């Protein structure tokens, strides 16, 4: 009987499994006709062994050599059924991780006896997601990298793209927007259009738009958004679709196309209401409020933000409302209602939340510093700026560090010329770094000219 290399490997695995099921070691079966080494070569297929030796080994295991093809086919079907059952269980665990957010999912994975190589990438991905919810981001990153490494080139489950998407989000939370874009582009490249999890394709593009906008590449972001919007009929994931509506609002606000911004956000809000997407509704009401703040329609803006706050009791993730409080603080500062502004900004600080949301917490501290600076309470403003700066440095949030240093320069210019000069030097050096990262040369030319 002719046998291919793949069949030889399958045969070896089958014979090893039969031997183990019989409770026998290799040494129990070796004799003057077959050695332990030959048995090992048959089972691992590391070296060629004559078919006569294989036939003899089969007789020792009390199976017919001629029955091997049938036994291999039976094992394939059995393994396929087992894999399907395990895949379904892993999808159940994913639901637990997403809805519960504690260590339950990790414990459920730990209780699985054996994980086939084909599902290793899924398991690593689930572990990564669990660690994200547990705020153990370093562990999460490692698991997502392993999920990518364990994925085939043709990953029809699209776990590879999902893992890249998660790595992009983790980079975004660290304010590493360039790295976030790199991961996202790799996720798009790895995506299999005929595979599962089709929503992740649109989620990757939505996130790329967000990251580009954070790098002030708003025009490029708007162009991508325009292209992906042509395929919105293919999006069957409501949360992803609503995210795209929200992004339209933010991008068009930045481009001062306020009517278009409002149109998209209002359409998104109606969809969120119909589909009971309360988390996305909070984001959309917040975006709408921020649009009206920029339009100086502060009464309408306040109404929008207060509607967002009304959803707070219905949702478990309270830190999502940090931005709402910050926007209300900015609104009341615009109106000169500084006591109200401080109250809202203090609530924003209390909503610190997870490490992944530390950027929002830094923003709240910074705006509270602004509030005191506008009231000529310079020492208090410096206190909050310094606290925000310390966190921005610790977490390598360079763009926020740059903004805070600029504010500190203004504060120190009023109180301490020595600290002002020191802070100005730091601000300038960081400005040069950011300019170089974005490909700019003008600042570097200034430095070179001053050295001549």
C-alpha positions, 0 to 999 in steps of 0.5 A: 500500500502506497502512503504519503508523508502526511498519511505517515504522520497521521499513522504515527500519531494514530499508532502512538494514541492506540499504544497509550490507550492500551497503557503500554510504553515503547519498552513494553513492545520492543523485542528481537524484531523491533527496537524502541528506537524503531517504534519511536521512528514509526510514531514520530515519522522522523526516519524512514522505516520499512512497511514490514516493520510497521506491519509487525508493530501493528500486530504487537498492538493487535490491529490489522495493518490493512485497517490503518486507512480506515482507522485514520479516517475514523480518527479524522472524523473524531478529531474534527468533531472534537475540534468543533465542540472545543471551538464552540466552547471557546466561543462560549468562553469569549462571551463570558470574557466580554460580559463578565470581565473577571478571571472566570474566562481564564479559569475556564480555559485552564480547565480544558484538558488538551488544545489542538494546534489549530485552536492555539491562536484562538486561546491566546487571543482569548487570554489577551482579551481577558487580561485587557479587561483585568487591566493587565496590559503587558500580559495582554500584549504578550498573548496577542503577539502569541496569537498572531504567531500561532495563526496560519497565513490563511487564517479563516477565523481572522483571529490574527486580524483581531489580535492586531486590532487589539494591539493597535488599541493598546498602543492607542491607549498609550498615545503611541498613535504611529504604532497603533496605525502600524498594527492596524494596517497589518490587521487589514493586510491579514484579513481574510474576506471569505473568513469569519468575524467580518466586522473586524475589517470595518473595525480596523478601518474605523480605528485607523481613522481615529489614530490618524485623526489623533496625529492631526492627519484629519484630511487623510482620515476623512478620505478613508472614512469616505471610502469605507462608508461606501461599504456600510451596507456590509457592516452587520455589527451595530457597535462598529457601525455606530462607531463610524457614525461617531467618527464622522461627527468628530472628523467633520467637527474638526474640519468645521463642517458642523452641519455634516457632523450633526447630521451623522451623529443624529443618524447614529443616535437614532440607530443607537436608540432603536438597537439599545446601544447605550454605550455608543449612545453615550459617545454620540451624545458626548460628540454632539455636545462637543460639536455644539460647544465649538459652535458656541451653542452652549445651552444645546451642548449642555443638554446633550451632555446631560442626556449622556450623564442620564445613562450613567446609572444604566451602565457599569463602566463609569469611567466612560463618563470621564469625557462627559464631565470634562466637556461639561467642565469646559462648557462651564469655563466658557460661560465663566461658571468656574464653581460648576466647572470645578465640580464637574472636573472633580467628578471626572477625576474620580472616574479614573477607571482602568490603566487603559483610560489613564489618558482621559484622567490626565486630560481631566487633571489638565483641564482642571489646571486650566480652570484654576489658571483662568481664575488667576489661582496659578499655584493650584493650576501648577499643582494639577498640571504637575500631577498630569505631567508626572502621569504623562511622563510615566506612561510615555504619553508624549503628545499630552506631555507636550500640551501640559508643558505648554500650559506650565510655561504660561503658569510659571511665566506668572510666578517663577522665571527660573521654572519658566525657563526650565519648563520652556527648554523641556517644551522646546526639546519635546517639540523638536522630537515630535516634529522629527517623528512626523517628518518635520525639519523646520525646528531642527533647522532652527536648532542647527542655525543657533549652534552656528 
